[in-house]
Amino acid sequence: MSTVNGVNKHKDRSALIPFSSRLKDGRALAQDVWSIFNALNLPPDCLNLGQGYMNFAPPKWVTESAEEALHTIAANHYSHPRGRLRLRQAIKDHYGPQFNRDLDIEKEILVTSGANEGMYSAWLAFLELGDEVILFEPFFDQYLASITFNGGKPVYVPLHPPSHDKQFSTSNEWTIDFDELRAAITPRTKMIIVNTPHNPVGKVFTREELEGIAALAEEFNLLIMSDEVYDCMVYDNKEHVRIATLPGMWDRTITVGSAGKSFSATGWRVGWLIGPQSLITPSLAASTRIVFCSNSPLQEAVAGGLEKAKNYNFFETQLKEYQDRRDVLIDTFKKLGIKYTHPEGSYFILIDISDIDIPDGYPFPESVLGRGLDFKACWFIAMEIGVSSIPVSEFYCEEHTHIGEVFARFAFCKDIDTLKAASERLQGLKKLFKKRE
Ligand SMILES: Cc1ncc(COP(=O)(O)O)c(C=O)c1O
């Protein structure tokens, strides 16, 4: 045996240390949709309507607040694990009225490193091994691994898509079957995750739907995680109802927010949890041990953003801009005769790709083969017309892939010029779809 300093030169050393079996759950090791449909794998001039981040900058007056913060000493150092006082005060002032509450900045607000870390902390704080967490499908894919890493067991309840016969339906025609939801609850159920406005459907849950969920939460003593990161993007004068404001629900709801979505700054990693002390204090204990505190100067910047938003009529203007962006794509799919879901919230639009006409033997990469029809359709569309989108089956469990695999998600958090350019290219979809009789 040839050894150098006791090390066998011929032994494979690429995987000497076994990794934790936890990574095998929650699809953490599977190639995720974002890396398959990464810009680097697609044609270089492909217009990216796949990933849900903006191709425009945060408002200048918000980045100016960031710059100011970088020039102070305090904001370059650790913050309080609850979040910087100025940001917690700004969150209280901005959101308190929306919850009809005088929020306590010492007990009821926790600033986190993006919504993701906030939710992770809450799962760590509240899940015992084997506790079940109900997810409505399609679900934001990050939930899955975060739940399983913390010992939770995801339980899937699909939203039911509208009939495929119509050319368009609204996002609210994706419905909850309340008998199915009730049947999914077991003695191990701990929590239901609500995501409104919804990624990827664009659904804004109605008051009646939320009351139905609330009644079950009350009956079975469940915690509600209400992911409302798209709360600034609710269109067509629809009402964004916060489940925490329904009778009795404050005490059992953690509401999740994200500065990334509100101020077009997804890389800043600033988010927050709002809820009663009994839910925020354990989440704080977890968050403190995960990150200790969130990015200090950008917390100051977000505080500046919330403080000044009214002066700039910011959220009203931003909403109008998003609605215009949405309408470019809606108009495109409508005129093309492609079936789509009209989103009432968030910044995604789903099209039905079940009629896609992919030639036999079309060259697909390994990563796409063996996945749902939607993976092939999104790849085919990106290659043929240069617009990327995301396959929706990724947001389903394996058993329910068939529900999601007929949809592709296009993100419209892009500037109008990009969306108009995409619209021109999307004209090419006509020849990629089978002609209907
Ligand atoms: C539904 C949903 N929740 C949470 C997040 C994550 O938010 P953050 O970037 O603040 O972690 C996203 C991001 O895409 C999302 O779509």
The ligand as an ORCA input file, in Angstrom:
! r2SCAN-3c Opt
* xyz 0 1
  C     -44.215     32.808     -0.429
  C     -42.848     33.255     -0.079
  N     -42.504     33.309      1.217
  C     -41.264     33.704      1.594
  C     -40.320     34.073      0.652
  C     -38.947     34.447      1.121
  O     -38.852     35.772      1.491
  P     -37.424     36.377      1.967
  O     -36.663     36.655      0.715
  O     -37.774     37.599      2.741
  O     -36.782     35.319      2.791
  C     -40.644     34.037     -0.701
  C     -39.630     34.393     -1.713
  O     -39.765     34.154     -2.883
  C     -41.932     33.611     -1.080
  O     -42.303     33.548     -2.355
*
